[in-house]
Amino acid sequence: MTIRVLIVDDSALMRRLLQGRLAREKDIEVVAAASDANKARQLIKTLNPDVVTLDIEMPGMDGLTFLQKIMELRPMPVIIVSGSTQDGAVATARALQIGAVSCYAKGNRYGEMPDDDNGKLASLVREAASIRMKPVRAVKPPIAMPKGASTKLIAIGSSTGGVEALHTVLSRFPPDCPPTLIVQHVNATFAGAIAQSLDSACPAKVSLAQSDIVLEPGHVYLAPGGDRHLLAAPAGSGKFRSVLRAGKPVSGHQPSVDMLFESVNATYGNRATGVLLTGMGQDGAAGLHKMRKAGARTIAQDEASCVVFGMPRAAIELGAAGEVYALDRIAKRLFSDELVTP
């Protein structure tokens, strides 16, 4: 089956470049290209593409406004195409929160735009085409931190659709939550802006993880991406710290959710809680399984609320998920010893 793609970008050069990067793929067809939101809206109606690539900075209706309308009126997989500037990163983080399924940097870290991206855009298009879009979720109020909670650390893994899912979960976190470590598969260019976006929605403090920082309650640490894994390790005197360690990809990713979960298991044992959210592939399943065998609480997002059920499915099939909940019920379970009705 051929994946039909609509490219939306005000730059003729960029439209040609993106078309060129997809033209060599036998299973992908660029059915049209639009220079602004108004033209794109008509093309979506007439062509009904499987995937849209969307530039953020456009004349007239900007990309974020157009994306919001798409998600409200005609939800479909959208890949945000953005520059690596700070403004571009902030806008991309906002787009992922609204419902864009992934992001694609126009150039490399040097600002260059080579003709060949080693199939990165095509891979994102294939992934996007497999996604089932979900309706916009209502935001619920934060949950109070229970007294005498047994969980001393929360570890979360997510991938495709994960930024939006993290907003839903973290918005309900109490300001004095246990220290929380997160690995979200995302281009390192956008990690800082995503942390800022999550921080604006979360009563606790969300920031990019740094190496050798003592983990504190009321803080959420997001892996910065790039070529380092995020781990937990002892810090002496009964305290623990974050570690950023260079290494090869594990379970196909760097940073890897499996690496995070395994380090949390070795450091915290049954005093930790592991959560696996929406995402493609199986990263995190093996690590979550080790956590469960050590007696830790383990939670996976259910299929109905996932954008992509791959990672949670792998965990459930492996027996790694002690509990399975819809996305909007996960936060309540994290801060309650009572089972939540699915």
C-alpha positions in Angstrom: 0.0 0.0 0.0 1.4 3.4 -1.0 1.6 6.1 1.7 0.2 9.4 0.3 1.9 12.5 1.6 1.0 16.2 1.4 4.0 18.7 2.0 3.1 22.1 3.4 5.9 24.6 3.4 6.2 28.3 2.2 9.7 27.7 0.8 9.8 26.4 -2.8 13.3 25.2 -2.1 12.2 23.2 1.0 9.2 21.7 -0.8 11.6 20.4 -3.6 14.1 19.2 -1.0 11.5 17.2 1.0 9.9 15.8 -2.2 13.4 14.7 -3.3 14.0 12.9 0.0 10.8 10.9 -0.5 10.8 10.5 -4.3 13.2 7.5 -4.1 10.9 5.5 -1.8 8.7 3.0 -3.7 6.0 2.9 -0.9 5.7 6.7 -0.6 4.0 9.1 -3.0 4.0 12.9 -2.5 0.5 13.7 -3.9 0.8 17.5 -3.6 2.7 20.4 -2.1 1.2 23.6 -0.7 2.8 26.9 0.2 0.3 28.0 2.8 -2.4 26.8 5.1 -5.4 27.8 2.9 -4.1 25.8 0.0 -3.2 22.9 2.3 -6.7 22.9 3.7 -8.3 22.5 0.3 -5.8 19.8 -0.7 -6.6 17.8 2.5 -10.3 17.9 1.7 -9.8 16.8 -2.0 -6.9 14.4 -1.7 -7.3 13.0 1.9 -3.5 12.3 2.3 -2.3 9.7 4.8 0.4 12.0 6.3 1.1 15.7 6.2 4.5 17.4 6.7 3.9 20.9 8.1 6.2 23.9 8.3 5.6 26.1 11.4 6.6 29.4 10.0 4.3 30.3 7.1 2.6 33.5 5.9 -1.0 34.0 6.8 -2.1 31.2 9.1 1.0 29.9 10.9 1.7 26.2 11.2 0.7 25.9 14.9 -2.7 27.5 14.3 -3.3 25.3 11.3 -2.2 22.2 13.3 -4.7 23.1 16.0 -7.5 23.2 13.5 -6.5 19.9 12.0 -6.5 18.2 15.4 -9.9 19.7 16.3 -11.7 19.2 13.0 -9.9 16.4 11.0 -7.3 14.6 13.2 -4.6 13.0 11.0 -0.8 12.2 11.3 1.2 15.4 11.0 5.0 15.6 11.0 6.4 19.0 12.0 9.3 20.2 9.8 11.2 22.8 11.8 14.5 24.7 11.8 17.0 24.1 14.7 16.7 27.7 16.0 15.5 28.2 19.6 12.2 29.7 18.3 11.8 26.7 16.0 12.4 24.3 18.9 9.9 26.0 21.2 7.3 26.0 18.4 8.0 22.3 17.7 7.5 21.4 21.4 4.2 23.2 21.3 3.2 21.3 18.2 4.0 17.9 19.8 1.8 18.9 22.7 -1.0 19.8 20.4 -0.9 16.5 18.7 1.8 16.3 16.0 3.1 12.8 15.9 6.8 13.6 15.4 9.3 16.3 14.3 11.9 16.5 11.6 14.7 19.0 11.6 15.2 20.8 8.3 19.0 20.7 8.5 21.6 18.9 10.5 23.3 20.3 13.7 25.5 22.5 11.5 22.5 24.1 9.8 23.2 22.3 6.5 20.5 20.8 4.4 22.0 17.8 2.4 20.1 16.2 -0.3 20.2 12.8 1.5 19.0 12.4 5.1 19.8 8.6 5.2 16.1 7.8 5.0 15.1 9.7 8.2 12.1 11.5 6.7 10.8 8.4 5.0 11.1 6.4 8.2 9.0 9.1 10.1 6.4 9.1 7.3 6.0 5.3 7.5 5.7 5.5 11.3 3.2 8.3 11.0 1.1 6.4 8.5 0.6 3.5 11.0 -0.8 5.8 13.7 -4.4 6.0 14.8 -5.2 9.6 15.8 -6.9 10.2 19.2 -9.3 13.0 20.2 -8.1 15.9 22.3 -8.1 15.1 26.0 -9.5 17.4 28.7 -7.0 18.5 31.3 -7.7 17.3 34.9 -6.5 19.0 38.1 -3.3 17.9 40.0 -3.5 15.0 42.5 -2.4 15.5 46.1 0.7 13.6 47.2 -0.4 10.9 49.7 1.4 10.7 53.1 3.7 7.7 53.5 3.9 6.9 49.9 6.1 3.8 49.2 7.4 4.9 45.8 10.7 6.7 46.0 11.3 7.3 42.3 9.1 7.2 39.1 10.7 6.2 35.8 8.7 6.9 32.6 9.5 5.8 29.0 7.7 7.1 25.9 8.1 7.6 22.2 5.7 8.4 19.3 2.8 10.4 20.7 4.7 10.6 24.0 5.0 14.4 24.4 1.3 14.8 24.3 0.9 11.8 26.7 3.5 13.2 29.1 1.6 16.5 29.2 -1.5 14.6 30.2 0.2 12.6 33.0 2.6 15.3 34.3 -0.2 18.0 34.5 -1.7 15.9 37.3 1.6 15.4 39.3 1.6 17.0 42.8 4.3 19.6 43.3 6.1 17.4 45.8 6.1 14.2 43.7 8.9 11.7 44.0 11.9 12.4 41.7 10.9 11.3 38.2 13.2 10.4 35.3 11.9 10.3 31.8 13.2 9.0 28.5 11.2 10.3 25.5 12.5 9.4 22.1 13.0 12.8 20.4 15.6 14.7 18.4 18.0 16.3 20.8 17.5 19.6 19.1 14.0 19.9 20.5 14.6 18.3 24.0 15.2 21.6 25.8 12.0 23.2 24.4 10.0 20.1 25.2 11.2 20.2 28.8 10.1 23.9 29.0 6.7 23.0 27.6 6.2 20.2 30.1 7.4 22.4 32.9 4.6 24.9 32.1 2.0 22.2 32.4 3.4 20.3 35.5 3.1 21.5 39.1 6.5 20.0 39.8 9.7 21.4 38.2 10.6 19.8 34.8 14.1 20.3 33.4 16.6 18.5 31.3 18.6 15.9 33.2 22.2 16.6 33.9 24.9 14.2 35.0 25.7 13.8 38.8 22.7 15.8 40.0 21.2 14.6 43.2 17.6 13.6 42.5 15.1 15.7 44.5 11.4 15.4 45.3 9.3 17.8 43.3 11.6 17.5 40.3 11.1 15.8 36.9 14.2 15.1 34.8 13.9 14.6 31.0 16.7 12.9 29.1 18.4 15.5 26.8 18.7 13.0 23.9 21.8 12.9 21.7 24.3 10.1 22.3 23.9 9.6 26.1 21.7 7.3 28.1 19.9 8.6 31.2 20.5 6.4 34.3 20.0 6.5 38.1 22.8 5.7 40.5 23.6 5.9 44.2 25.0 9.2 45.5 25.9 8.2 49.0 24.3 9.0 52.3 21.1 7.3 51.1 20.7 9.7 48.2 20.6 9.0 44.5 21.8 10.9 41.4 21.2 11.1 37.7 23.9 9.9 35.2 24.3 10.7 31.5 26.5 8.0 30.0 27.7 7.7 26.5 27.2 4.4 24.8 25.8 2.6 21.8 22.0 2.4 21.1 20.2 -0.1 23.2 16.9 -1.6 21.9 17.5 0.6 18.9 17.6 3.9 20.8 19.9 6.3 22.5 18.8 7.3 25.1 17.1 4.0 25.8 14.1 3.4 28.1 15.5 -0.1 28.8 18.7 1.4 30.1 16.8 3.8 32.3 14.6 1.1 33.7 17.5 -1.3 34.3 19.5 1.3 36.2 16.4 2.2 38.3 15.9 -1.4 39.1 19.5 -1.8 40.2 19.4 1.4 42.3 15.9 1.4 43.8 14.5 -2.1 43.5 10.9 -2.4 44.7 10.9 1.2 45.9 10.5 2.5 42.3 7.6 2.6 39.9 8.0 2.2 36.1 5.6 3.5 33.5 5.6 2.7 29.8 3.6 5.0 27.5 2.8 5.2 23.8 5.5 4.4 21.3 6.8 2.4 18.4 8.9 -0.7 18.9 9.7 -2.5 22.2 12.2 -0.3 24.0 11.4 -0.4 27.7 9.7 -3.8 27.8 12.7 -5.8 29.0 13.7 -3.2 31.6 10.2 -2.9 32.9 10.1 -6.7 33.2 13.2 -6.6 35.4 11.6 -4.0 37.6 8.4 -6.1 38.0 10.4 -9.2 38.9 12.1 -7.2 41.6 8.8 -6.2 43.1 8.4 -2.7 41.7 5.1 -1.4 40.6 4.9 -1.4 36.8 2.3 0.3 34.6 1.6 0.3 30.9 -0.7 2.5 28.9 -3.7 0.7 27.4 -4.2 0.2 23.7 -7.3 2.3 23.3 -5.5 5.5 24.6 -2.2 4.9 22.8 -1.2 6.8 19.7 1.1 3.8 19.0 0.6 0.6 21.1 4.0 -0.9 20.2 6.1 -0.4 23.4 3.2 -1.0 25.9 2.1 -4.0 23.9 5.6 -5.5 24.0 5.7 -5.0 27.8 2.2 -6.6 28.3 3.1 -9.6 26.2 6.3 -10.1 28.1 4.5 -10.0 31.4 6.3 -6.8 32.4 3.2 -4.7 33.1 1.6 -5.4 36.5 -1.2 -2.9 35.7 -2.6 -1.5 32.5 -4.5 1.8 32.4 -5.9 4.4 30.1 -3.7 7.4 29.9 -5.9 9.7 31.9 -6.0 7.2 34.8 -2.2 6.6 35.1 -1.4 9.7 37.2 -4.1 8.8 39.7 -2.7 5.2 40.1 0.8 6.6 40.6 -0.3 8.5 43.7 -2.7 6.0 45.1 -2.3 2.6 46.7 -5.9 1.8 45.6 -6.5 0.2 42.2 -8.1 2.5 39.7 -11.0 1.1 37.7 -9.8 0.8 34.1 
